[in-house]
Amino acid sequence: MKRIFSIIGLFTLLLILISCSSSKEVMSKDKIVKRSNETKVKNFEKFYEKYEKAAYKIGATGPDAFDCSGFVQRAFKEIYGINLPRTSGSQYMQGTPVRKFSRLKYGDLVFFNTDGKGVSHVGIYLYDKKFLHASTSSGIVISYITMDYYKKRFMEGRRILK
């Protein structure tokens, strides 16, 4: 009888621990790759897995550290052979504008005004309101574009891939 109560207690504790969630903006790798029971891993997810441990460093283009535009530049070059300019401001001049969240497609560049002076941050839109980027505080991460911080600072997307 004591053993049954121990098992039930252990099971209850496990359920409590599983149900806890974090409000962090960064997505776990499992949630990224296993989207809607989809087992196919797309190109930018593979790129993310390759560089997810890289640090943030202003002016860096990898492979051990990146800034946001260096990360985007390397991703497009490595995955598609597309040469993008080095800075987020010059990357903003590429492709076709996409002004609404609802129109963003996989691989679109997303631009933000984080310093009040115009384009200052860039990432790559994935799906389901998630984008991949090099964060100054967390390194290479996937975040929700609809989080207050990013939503308030979103400028527009740019479609590079046709």
HELIX and SHEET records of a PDB file:
HELIX    1   1 LYS A    2  SER A   19  1                                  18    
HELIX    2   2 LYS A   29  VAL A   33  1                                   5    
HELIX    3   3 ARG A   35  ASN A   37  5                                   3    
HELIX    4   4 ASN A   43  TYR A   51  1                                   9    
HELIX    5   5 CYS A   68  TYR A   80  1                                  13    
HELIX    6   6 SER A   88  GLN A   91  1                                   4    
HELIX    7   7 PHE A  101  ARG A  103  5                                   3    
HELIX    8   8 ASP A  148  ARG A  153  1                                   6    
SHEET    1   A 2 ALA A  55  TYR A  56  0                                        
SHEET    2   A 2 ALA A  65  PHE A  66  1                                        
SHEET    1   B 6 THR A  96  VAL A  98  0                                        
SHEET    2   B 6 PHE A 154  ARG A 159 -1                                        
SHEET    3   B 6 LEU A 109  PHE A 112 -1                                        
SHEET    4   B 6 HIS A 121  TYR A 125 -1                                        
SHEET    5   B 6 LYS A 130  SER A 135 -1                                        
SHEET    6   B 6 GLY A 139  TYR A 144 -1                                        
END                                                                             
